Amino acid sequence: MASTNSTSEKENPLHLSWHDSAWIPVLNPSNVMDYFSERSNPFYDRTCNNELVKMQRAGPERLNQLTGLEYMLLHVQEPILYVIRKQHRHSPSHVTPLADYYILAGTVYQAPDLGSVLNARMQTATHNIQSAFDEAISFSKYHPSKGYWWEFKDREQEAEKTKKKKKKEELSSFFQRQRVDVLLGELARKFPPKVVQAKPGEKPVTLENKEAEQNQDSVKEEKTEESQSSQTSTSTSIRSSLSSIPRSAFPSSMQPPGKKRKLK
């Protein structure tokens, strides 16, 4: 079934498109002109010479011998693109192009002419320039005592938004904080910390810290006792070894102290 995107006859043909879904699967260069000449195609003029040649059952070369409006296949890029030109023939060697149509994936469109393209581009440029001037004027302020100045409210608002975004989010909600406090309170009631008051006026010390200090003191005392005992044992062993050696082995100057010998 053929369809168009608009039923208005006065609408700009550049805004129209047409296709026939029954033809699209079998479209090829040999039947594309028959597809374009369908009665429902709004781009096809039935008063053209193509209709006359079709009624006469003549070949396409018959168009060169006629004068007037005609359609011809200008370019083919199988299987997706076909270009058809509408032209007025004055003689077998002289024609005037009127419009070009391209069939893209089975849908027919009218190609814009150079004037339409330039007009659309100029309108777009003019619209953008006018929008820029309007926006610039909206930032301009005037006061008799101050004169002219610029006021960029939008930029200030954007700066405030960025500052708000930079603010850190809360690590926990009120419910989470309240629930944690309840759990900590229950644990404190079940396992109360033991505190030792050392002296009046001083800060209380927990029992764990007190025990740790006592353990450190006991370790220091044990080390001191071990060092003293080792020194005692060393001196005892030296004395015992010296006592086992006879006195005669020593010179008179190195003899250990003993009873004084009587002189004869």
Buried (B, 14 or more C-beta within 10 A) or exposed (E): EBEBEEEEEEEEBEEBBBBBEEBEEEBEEEEBBEBBBBEEBBBBBEEBBBBBBEEEEEEEEBBEEBBEBBBBBBEEEEEEEBBBBBBBBEEEEEBEEBBBBBBBEBBBBBBBBEEEEEEEEEEEEEEEEEEEEEEEEEEEEEEEEEEEEEEEEEEEEEEEEEEEEEEEEEEEEEEEEEEEEEEEEEEEEEEEEEEEEEEEEEEEEEEEEBEEEEEEEEEEEEEEEEEEEEEEEEEEEEEEEEEEEEEEEEEEEEEEEEEEEEEE
